[in-house]
């Protein structure tokens, strides 16, 4: 759903050993709305889901 992480979506990722050791296929970020209809979650709920799925832990939403 998030696509392949890039330096833009997760600064420093390309310098990690795991990222360097594997040839990652470039997958695009998908639209959550394609998987979760508006009858199940409104725009605020969808925004919360995106914030919980953030690759970069420094940008990910916390319970606090």
Residue, then its C-alpha position, 0 to 999 in steps of 0.5 A: x500500500x505504501x509503495x517502495x520507500x524512497x529518500x523522500x518518504x523515509x530519509x536515510x533509508x537507502x543507507x541502511x544495510x537491509x536496503x543496500x543488500x536487496x534490489x527493491x522493486x519500485x512499487x507506487x503508493x496505492x490509494x487506500x480509498x481503493x481498499x476501504x470504501x467511504x461507507x466504512x471510514x470517512x476522510x478523517x479516519x482515512x487520514x489517521x490510517x495514513x498517519x499510522x502507516x507512515x514509513x518514517x518512524x519520526x513522522x508516524x503518529x503516536x498515541x500521545 
